[in-house]
Amino acid sequence: MVASISARKSVAAAVSYFKHMAQDEYYTGSGEAEADGEWDGRGAERLTLEGPVSKAEFESALNGTDPKTGERLTQIGKSHAPGWDMTFSAPKSVSVMWALSPPADRKTIEAAHRQAVHAATTHLEDHHAFTRRGKGGAIREPVVGLTIARFHHHTSRDLDPQLHTHAFIFNTAPRRDGTWGSLVSRDLYKAQKEVGAVYREHLANRLERGGHAVERYGTGFRLKAIPRDIERAFSKRRQAIEQAADTYGYRTPKGMELAALRTRQAKRPRERAALFQAWQAEARTLGFDLAKARQQQAQVGGQTQHVAMRDHQVRTRSPARMLPSARQLISAIAVASRASSSMQGVQINLGQKADGRDQDRER
């Protein structure tokens, strides 16, 4: 699933979530497995939260207080959910392209993913973020924005390449009058598919502008340079879930969640360079050469573009260039009329060029 959402039901659970999210799946070279976390959303802007996400700021926002001033923003009751994790996962072909590409290209692909996530969460806060106020929450109104902590991860639990971002949406948002309130969770869940489609559309467009051949289908897409069997080979986590689902007879979404839990392994951080080497070695073992695949796609794309341009020229060639103009027709008729009182013998071949028609006006 490209975009999924799940609730953190208590502050303690959300703090544990933060510790989990703050650890990436590979070491960055310094021996620490710190994920790339950052603040996002207009709610975060209101709180002057920017840059990396610290544990203290995260906990303060969970408890409904301003991380900078300690001011109480919302009241936290026993039934108050501190927030929701909305996860955006890149299509497998994009993750494989990222893993097998040179460093500069990897950086571009990752930037496109992050920009697409930002576009999706901005769409969410613009169209589907509401709060309630008044007795029993009878008054429902849009919020100014959302407070979001984003954590960027890069691999699956089976250490296959998998670009994905966890966007934690805090259950406190600014209203237009400057007060803060809790969010209506139902709207967030209902928007899940729409927000996922926004993410995919932005990502596909950015990658296409970057020179990648994109194959679109419905609201989804894939990169043409990555064959489907290579996608499958780098989807060991998915294969494990599907196998468990078959074994235990799971067919429903809830059943697939159970299959995922049954096959979940502990995270195994690994040094970044070693992972890229392992992925590239696996591709070679599978007989796949990304550079050749992209070159072939470029050649096919160039041929397709040439044919399309040629067909377009044929379709748009103006018939008026092959037919006489109204003025030419009138002139021809006038000349013929002067030559003979009757119109017999006057022939105008509309299929010939203008220079040939002069010779064929009268026969």
N, C-alpha and C positions, 0 to 999 in steps of 0.2 A: 504494500500500500504506500502510495507516494506521500500522503499526508494523513497522519493519525493523531487522535487526541485522547488523553487519559488524565484523570484527576489525581491530585495528591490530596488525600483526605484529612491530613493533619499537618500541623507545623513540624512535628517530629519527623514525619514521613518525608516532608519536603526538604528538610535539612539533610536527611540521609540521601535524598535524590541529588542535592547539590554536590555532596561529596562524591557521589557516583559520576555525575556529569562532569565534574572538574577534572576527572582523570580520562585522558585519551587512551586509545588502544595501542599507541606506540610511544616509545621514548623519543624525546626530541634531540637527544645527543648529550644532554647534560645529566642524564640519569633520572630525570623527573618526567612523569607522564602527565603533564598539565595540559588540559584541553584549552582551546582558544575560546574564551568566553567574552561576551560583550553585551552592553546594554543597547536596547532599541525601543522604539515607540515614543509617542508624544507624551505619554505619562511619565516615562523616564526623563524626558527633556524637562518637564515641569519640576522634577525633583533634582535637576542638574546632575543626573547620573549618566556618565559617559565613560567609554573605555572599558577596561577589564572589570569583571564582576568579582567583587570580594565576598568572602563568606559573611562578614559583618553586615555589609549592605544587603545581601540576599536575605539574611535572617530578619533584619529590621523591616524590610518590605513585606516579608511573610507575616509578621506580627502587626501589620497595619500602621506602621509608624514611618515617618520621614527619615531615611537613612542619614541625612545630613544634619537635621535639627532635633530629631527625636520627637517631633510633634505627632500627636495621634491623628491619623487620617481616617481610619474606619474602626468600628468596634468589632472585636473578634469574639464570636459566640461559640458554643460547643459544636454547633452544626456548620460552622463556617469552614468551607474548603479553602485552603490558602492559595490554590492556583491549579493550573492545568499545563500539561506537557503536550505541545503540538509538535510532532516530529515530521520533518520534510526529508524524504529520501530521494536521491537522484536516480533516474533509470539506470539499470545495471550497465547498459552500454556506455553511459557517460562515466560511470565509476571505473570501468575497465579502460576506457580511453585515457582517463586521468592517470591511472596507475602505470600505464605502459608508455606514456608520453615523456618527452624531455622536460626538465624542470621548468623552463619558461612556459611551456604549454600547460603544464599542470597548474601553474599559478593562475593562468588565464581561465582555465576551466573551473577552478575552485572559486575564483572571483565571480564568475557567471552564476554559480550555484548560490553564493551568498547574496548576490544582488536579487536573484529570483526569490529567495526566502524573504528578503526585506519587502519586495513588491507584494508578496502574498500576505504578510502580516499587516502591511499598510492597508491592503484591501479589506482585511478583517476588521481593523479598527475604524475604517471609514464607513463600512456598511453593516457590520454585524455585532458591534460592541454596544451593549445597552446596560443601564443600571436601573434600579428601582428605588423609590423613596415613598414616604408617606405611610399611613397605617396599613399594615399587611402588604406593603410593597405595591400598592395599587397604582402608583404613578410610574410609568416606564418611560425612560428617556435615553437618547444616545449620549455616549460619553465623548469627551474631547479626544481621548486617545487611550492607548494601552501601555502598561509597564511590562516590558519583556526582557528577560535575560536569555541570550542565545549562546548555545554551546555547540561548537563545530567538531564533529567526529569524522573518521575517515575509513574505518574498517568494520566488518561484521565480527561477531564473536568467534567465527571460524577463521578469522584473519584474511578474509577475502576483501578486495577493495570495495568500499561502500561509503560514498560521500553522503552524509546526512547531518542535519542540524536539529537539535532539540531547542525549541522556543518555549521557554517557561513563561506563561501568562499569569501575572499576579492578580489575585482577586481583589484588587483595589484600583479604581480608576477615577480620574478627575471629571467632574461635571462642568457644564458651561458657566455655572455661577461661582466656580472656584472651590466648591466642596468636593469631597471624595465619597465614593460609594462602592458597594460590591457589584459584581457583574452578574448578568443573567446567563447562566451556564448553557441553557438550552439553545440559545442562538449560536453559541460557539460550536456546539456539536452539529447543528443543522447546516452550518456553513462549511463543514469539513471538506466535502467533495468539491464545492465551488472554489475554495481557497487552494486546494490541491491543483485544480485546473489552471488557476492563475499562475501558480508556481511553475507548472510545466510549460505553459505558454511563454512566459518570460525567459525561462531557461533555454527552450528550443530556439527562440528568436535570437538570443545573445550568442549561442553557439553557432547558429547558422551565419550570423554576421561575422563570426570569427573564422569562417571558412570550412566548417564541418557540414558534411552532407547529412541532412535530416530526413528521416522517413516518419511522416505523421499518420496517426490513425485515431479517429475520434478526438478525445482530449489528451491523448498520449503521444509519445514519439520515441524514436530510438535513433542512434547514430548508425548510418549505413556501413561505415568502415569496420564495425565490429560484428562478425558473423554471430548468428544465434547460438551456435554450438560453443563458441568461445564465451558468450554470456553465461551459458549454462555451466560451463566448467568453472567459472569464477563465482558460482552461486551455491556453494556447498551448504551454507546455512539454510537456504531455501529448500534444497534437496532433502536435508535432514528433517525439516518440518513436514514436508510432503510425505516422506517415508513413514514418519510417526503417525500422521493423519491416516494413512492407509492401514497401518498396523492396528490402530485402536478404533478405526471406523469413524473418525471425526469428519464432519461435513459442513457444519455451521461455522460462522465467524467465531463463536465462543469456543467451539472445538478446536479451531486452528490456533487460538490463543493457548489452549491447553497443550497442544502439540509443540508450540514454541517453548512453553515452560519445561516440558519433558526433555527437550533437546538442548536446553540452555546450558552453556558451559561457562565456567568462570573466565573473566577477562584475562588475557595473556599478553600483557604489554611486551612489545618487541622494538628493538632499535629501528628507527625509520629507514635508514639506508638498507638494512638487511631485508626489510619487507619489500622494498622496490626491487631489489635484486632477485628475491624469491619469486615475485610476480612475473618479472621478465623471463626468468628461467622457465617458469611454468608455461608461459606463452610459447617459448621456443620448443619445449617438449611437445606442445600441441601442434607445432608446425605453423604457428601464426606469426607473421611479420607485420607490425603495425605500419611501418613506413611504406612498405609495398602496398598494403591495403588502402592507405590513404591516397597513394599515387594512382592506383587503379580507379578509385572513386573519383578522383579529380579528372582523370581522362574520360570516364563515363559521363561525368557531369558536363565536361566541355563539349563532348559530342552531342549530348542531349540538348544543351543550350544552342548549339549550332543548328540542329534540326528544328528546334522550336522557333528560332529567329527566321529560318528559311520559310517555314510554314506560315509564320505570322506575316511575312512579306507577301507571300502568295495570297493569303486571305485578305490582306488589307490593300492590295494593289487596286487602285481606283478604276472602276469600269469606265469612268468618264474619259480616261486617257485612251481607251480603245474605241469609244463612241464619239460621234461628232457632237459639237456643242450646239445649243439651240440657235445661236447666231449663224453657225455654219450651215445648219439645215435650212434656215430662212433664206440665206444667200443662194444656196443651191436651187431652191424652189423658184426663187425670183429669176435666176438666169434661165432656167428651163422654161419658165412661163414666157419670157421674152422670145425664146427661140421657137416656141410653138404655141399656138392658141390653145391646143389641147395638152393635157398632161401625159399623153401616151408616150412611152419610151423613156420616161424619167425613172431611173433606178438609182437608189442610194444604198450602197453596201455598208451597213452599219458595223460590219465586222472588220473592216479594213482601216488602215491608218489614214490620216488626213491627206497625205501626199498622194495616196493611191486613189482616193475618191474623186479627185479632180478629173482624172482620165475616165472614170466610169459614170460620170453624171448622165451622159446621154449616149444611147447606143442606137 
